[in-house]
Amino acid sequence: MEIKLAQNYGFCFGVKRAIKIAEESPDSVTFGPLIHNKNEIERLKKNFNVGLVEDIDEVEENSKVIVRTHGIPKDKLQILKEKNVEVVNATCPFVTKPQEIVEKMSEEGYSIVIFGDRNHPEIKGVMSYAKDPIVVLDVAELEPQLSKLKEKVATVAQTTRKFEEYAKIVNFLMQHKKEVRVFNTICNATFENQSAARELSKEADVMIVIGGKNSSNTKQLFRICKENCPDSYLIENKEEIQPLWFEGKKLCGITAGASTPNWIIEEVIEKIKKIKV
């Protein structure tokens, strides 16, 4: 069986930057999981003593706190700055950008529409910079809330969402509002990884998507692969591989989410190579 990697996969710029920041900040804690990959978080804990806190009250005086890649709400960032702690901001610059945009557009009197999952930490952070934002995943969610919007609307997207879905929301807004400011805040790495996964899944007869199961961009990759290759599987590490998946298969395609380190990808490849089909 042939094994083929997608042309683009794995760590994006923001994750690489955050991991480097964490490795250079030993004996610290991250506020929320640094990235959506528990195996990499465990490695940072073991090798660099980088811990994790989930609640602002857990932050100890005189400690060093790393702000997660996805960012945190504005009020919590302010509380951290006011505490007697050293704040190291590892928020991805591509996440910081929509925060800045919605804050500026709110100040200029625009209604804010955010395309994304309101329960995702990135969107929770972006929402905190906007005044009365509307957060939606599709036009069906947006339509009943149209009357809440002013004639001037500004819109941003979660960095890991699909462009095609964002375009539908933008198109709907343009049909109903006089002024629509559109900011394409979807990350280029997301475009590239999704496009590469789409192409590879069209030729593979089994696809392995490696990444955190709570990672938005990894779940998007999995959905794309599943559309083209029914035998697609989402795993976090080599331990989840099932030999039955590869019986009678000729080409195994592999892609990985933006929070998946190379060492996990390599372990998965090595285990698949040893499977007899």
C-alpha positions as a printed Julia matrix, in Angstrom:
277×3 Matrix{Float64}:
   0.0    0.0    0.0
   1.29   3.44  -0.94
   1.3    6.21   1.67
   1.02   9.8    0.45
   1.11  13.01   2.47
  -0.99  16.02   1.51
   0.98  18.82  -0.12
   0.26  21.08   2.88
  -0.45  19.82   6.39
   0.38  20.22  10.07
   1.7   23.11  12.12
   0.71  26.58  10.95
   2.7   29.76  11.64
   0.68  30.67  14.74
   1.12  27.25  16.35
   4.85  27.12  15.58
   5.19  30.56  17.15
   3.21  29.56  20.27
   5.22  26.35  20.77
   8.47  28.31  20.49
   7.2   30.87  23.02
   6.25  28.06  25.44
   9.6   26.3   25.06
  11.34  29.6   25.81
   9.11  30.14  28.89
   9.83  27.13  31.16
   8.2   26.86  34.59
   5.15  28.79  33.4
   1.45  28.07  32.88
  -0.81  28.59  29.88
  -4.19  30.22  30.36
  -6.34  27.62  28.62
  -4.8   24.9   26.43
  -2.04  26.51  24.36
  -3.15  24.6   21.25
  -5.74  21.91  20.53
  -3.41  18.95  20.83
  -3.21  17.22  24.19
  -0.16  15.14  23.2
   1.89  18.26  22.46
   0.62  19.9   25.66
   1.82  16.84  27.61
   5.24  17.11  25.91
   5.55  20.76  26.96
   4.6   19.82  30.53
   7.12  16.97  30.68
  10.06  18.71  28.99
   9.58  22.36  29.95
   7.3   22.27  33.0
   4.67  24.35  31.2
   1.45  23.8   33.13
  -2.17  24.69  32.47
  -4.8   26.77  34.25
  -8.41  27.06  33.1
  -9.71  29.68  35.53
  -8.45  33.17  36.28
  -8.62  32.42  40.02
  -6.09  29.6   39.55
  -3.4   32.06  38.47
  -0.85  32.44  41.27
   0.92  35.65  42.25
   4.4   36.18  40.75
   3.85  33.45  38.15
   4.46  33.52  34.4
   1.28  33.13  32.32
   1.19  32.35  28.6
  -1.96  33.46  26.76
  -3.14  30.63  24.49
  -2.85  30.68  20.68
  -6.61  31.26  20.31
  -6.54  34.35  22.51
  -8.74  35.07  25.53
 -11.56  37.55  26.23
 -10.5   41.17  26.67
 -11.6   41.39  30.3
  -9.61  38.31  31.32
  -6.51  39.63  29.58
  -6.9   42.87  31.5
  -7.26  41.0   34.81
  -4.06  39.08  34.07
  -2.22  42.32  33.35
  -3.45  43.79  36.62
  -2.29  40.77  38.63
   1.29  40.59  39.82
   2.24  38.13  37.06
   4.34  38.13  33.92
   2.03  37.87  30.88
   3.46  36.28  27.74
   1.0   36.7   24.87
   1.12  33.77  22.44
  -2.11  34.74  20.67
  -1.71  34.07  16.96
  -1.37  37.38  15.03
  -4.05  36.1   12.63
  -6.41  35.85  15.63
  -5.42  39.25  17.0
  -6.41  40.84  13.66
 -10.2   40.14  13.86
 -10.11  41.33  17.49
  -8.7   44.65  16.32
 -11.12  44.87  13.39
 -14.32  44.37  15.38
 -13.18  46.79  18.06
 -12.49  49.5   15.46
 -15.69  48.85  13.47
 -17.79  48.9   16.65
 -16.31  52.27  17.56
 -17.23  53.54  14.08
 -20.87  52.54  14.54
 -21.05  49.31  12.54
 -23.06  46.27  13.58
 -20.76  43.28  13.88
 -21.44  39.85  12.37
 -18.96  37.12  13.26
 -18.95  33.89  11.27
 -17.88  31.11  13.61
 -18.64  28.93  16.6
 -19.53  31.06  19.62
 -18.29  28.29  21.94
 -14.81  28.24  20.38
 -12.15  30.08  22.46
 -11.04  32.15  19.45
 -14.56  33.48  18.9
 -15.12  34.11  22.61
 -12.08  36.36  22.46
 -13.15  38.17  19.28
 -16.68  38.72  20.64
 -15.27  40.5   23.69
 -13.86  43.27  21.47
 -17.18  43.97  19.72
 -20.32  45.77  20.85
 -23.39  43.46  20.75
 -21.99  41.13  18.07
 -24.09  38.55  16.26
 -22.31  35.2   15.92
 -23.6   32.72  13.34
 -22.55  29.54  11.56
 -24.84  29.9    8.55
 -27.48  32.04   6.84
 -30.28  30.15   8.62
 -28.98  31.48  11.94
 -28.44  34.98  10.56
 -31.81  35.57   8.85
 -33.98  35.76  12.03
 -31.54  38.3   13.52
 -31.39  40.59  10.5
 -33.63  43.23  12.09
 -31.11  43.67  14.93
 -28.49  44.92  12.5
 -27.91  48.5   11.43
 -27.62  49.41   7.75
 -23.85  49.5    8.26
 -22.45  46.01   8.93
 -18.9   44.75   9.32
 -18.14  41.05   9.23
 -15.19  38.81  10.15
 -14.7   35.04  10.17
 -13.17  32.49  12.48
  -9.69  31.84  11.12
 -10.29  28.11  10.53
 -13.69  28.17   8.8
 -14.42  27.35   5.15
 -14.36  30.31   2.76
 -17.36  29.0    0.78
 -19.56  29.11   3.89
 -18.37  32.62   4.77
 -19.16  33.79   1.23
 -22.8   32.7    1.64
 -23.18  34.86   4.75
 -21.49  37.83   3.07
 -23.71  37.47   0.0
 -26.84  37.39   2.16
 -25.8   40.54   4.04
 -25.09  42.39   0.79
 -28.6   41.65  -0.41
 -30.18  43.14   2.71
 -27.92  45.93   3.99
 -26.73  49.17   2.36
 -23.13  49.0    3.54
 -21.23  45.78   4.26
 -17.56  45.84   5.22
 -16.08  42.38   4.61
 -12.82  41.32   6.22
 -11.42  38.0    5.09
  -9.85  36.8    8.33
  -9.67  33.12   7.35
  -6.03  32.07   7.63
  -4.08  31.26   4.45
  -2.69  28.12   6.1
  -6.27  26.93   6.54
  -6.94  27.5    2.81
  -3.81  25.63   1.82
  -4.33  22.67   4.16
  -7.98  22.29   3.17
  -7.24  22.53  -0.55
  -4.44  19.95  -0.3
  -6.64  17.59   1.74
  -9.46  17.95  -0.79
  -7.21  17.02  -3.71
  -5.56  14.07  -1.97
  -8.86  12.65  -0.69
 -10.12  12.5   -4.29
  -7.43   9.98  -5.25
  -6.94   8.06  -1.96
  -9.09   5.09  -1.0
  -8.41   5.63   2.72
  -7.6    8.95   4.43
  -6.07   9.47   7.85
  -6.58  12.9    9.41
  -4.32  13.49  12.42
  -5.17  16.1   15.04
  -7.04  17.04  18.17
 -10.67  15.96  18.12
 -11.65  19.3   19.66
  -9.69  21.24  17.04
 -11.89  23.24  14.66
  -9.47  23.17  11.72
  -8.84  19.43  12.11
 -12.57  18.68  12.13
 -12.91  20.79   8.97
 -10.19  18.73   7.3
 -11.94  15.53   8.31
 -15.27  16.71   6.87
 -13.6   17.66   3.58
 -11.86  14.28   3.32
 -15.04  12.39   4.2
 -16.89  14.11   1.33
 -14.46  12.64  -1.2
 -13.23   9.52   0.56
 -15.85   7.69   2.69
 -13.11   5.68   4.41
 -11.65   8.69   6.23
 -10.64   8.51   9.88
  -9.78  11.18  12.45
  -7.15  10.15  15.0
  -5.09  11.95  17.62
  -2.14   9.55  17.69
  -0.81   6.17  16.51
  -2.62   4.28  19.28
  -5.99   4.84  17.56
  -5.02   3.2   14.26
  -7.05   0.11  13.32
  -5.43  -2.35  10.83
  -8.88  -3.22   9.42
  -9.09   0.27   7.88
  -6.38  -0.61   5.37
  -7.53  -4.0    4.13
  -7.7   -4.0    0.32
  -6.54  -0.38   0.09
  -3.95   0.79  -2.43
  -3.38   4.44  -1.5
  -3.47   5.85   2.03
  -3.61   9.63   2.15
  -2.47  11.49   5.26
  -3.12  15.03   6.38
  -2.9   16.76   9.75
  -4.43  19.71  11.56
  -2.61  22.96  12.26
  -1.91  21.92  15.87
  -0.39  18.54  15.02
   3.39  18.27  15.58
   5.63  16.41  13.15
   6.65  13.81  15.74
   3.06  12.55  15.99
   2.67  12.48  12.2
   5.9   10.5   11.88
   4.79   7.98  14.5
   1.5    7.45  12.64
   3.28   6.91   9.31
   5.68   4.4   10.82
   2.86   2.39  12.37
   0.87   2.31   9.12
   3.98   1.15   7.23
   4.18  -1.9    9.5
   0.57  -2.96   8.82
   0.33  -5.9    6.43
  -2.52  -5.55   3.95
